[in-house]
């Protein structure tokens, strides 16, 4: 009996219990994963007919209606919650005129959440397009705008430069109570500005900010002719400027005489 006990002690000392426990734990985890896989498979089979039944529009879009968003989403197959192509939904909603960015998220068991960020228009570009603060052009119905936007004109690719220049000149002119409402940049990159009262400033291509400042400095000392209204100021000179006037009263009287 003593010999048998001693032999058992020798065998026990030779066993690697840490290795045995590790293998046992691995076998247990593998079994649980297999069992879990069967459970997930059964669950998917039971819920394979799950569909999107609710669409939630987030982000509080101002110009894009929920009806337009839902119509765009319904262009994508919504028959299966699991097989729904979220990227396809995102592309479809992104195609709406006012939508700048969109994110889409599925919420179990039957909800689709769509978060929309719209373009914020800051100017009208070349009469029929809209411009946002990043200098990005987008096509949308500007008749729905709730504010009067400045009119900017320029060649393709100059959108951001034109907007930044507009902001710079507007701030400069506002100091003397001039309100800048429009800006045009020609194909040769010559600049023209229009003030709210119709005055046009011709700046040319060089030192445009310096020339705007020259107009601001000279304007208070201009001698306005009787009945005259400032029309155009040509600042395309190294020094000085050229001024043209219009006479509304005389023009109106002439039109009446001709009638």
Secondary structure, 3 states (H helix, E strand, C coil): CHHHHHHHHHHHHHCCHHHHHHHHHHHHHHHHHHHHHHHHHHHHHHCCCCCCCEEEEECCCCCCCHHHHHHHHCCCCCCCCCCCCHHHHHHHHHCCCCEEEEEEEEECCCEEEEEEEECCEEEEECCCEEEECCCCEECCCHHHCCCCCEEEECCCCCHHHHHHHHHHHHHHHHCCCCCEEEEEECCCCCEEEEECCCCEEEEECCCHHHHHHHHHHHHCCCCCCCCCEEEEEECCCCCCCEEEEECHHHHHHHHHHHC
